Amino acid sequence: MGIVSWIVLGLLAGGIAKLLLPGRDPGGLIGTTLIGIAGAFTGGWLSVRLLDKPIAGEFYDPATWGAAIAGSLVLLIAYRILFGHSRS
């Protein structure tokens, strides 16, 4: 998979993470989208480094989607913990 497909995967994973964790985010839609993209990259990297599970080169691989969504969830939770109370 190339960079563009990881970005698309991140956009979709960020949307799924937002559906799983509803509520107001400090960054809004753009912030959540960027967190989704970063989460896809982070989830893929962690899957390779920590779990010793290489990511397949296919866009429709369930393990790739799971890693991207998990990475997005982790970053979204961390973002809410760090910056969640900046709005009133």
Buried (B, 14 or more C-beta within 10 A) or exposed (E): BEEEBBBBBBBBBBBBBBEEBEEEBBBEEEBBBBBBBBBBBBBBEBBEEEEEBEBEEEEEEEBBBBBBBBBBBBBBBEBBEEEEEEEE
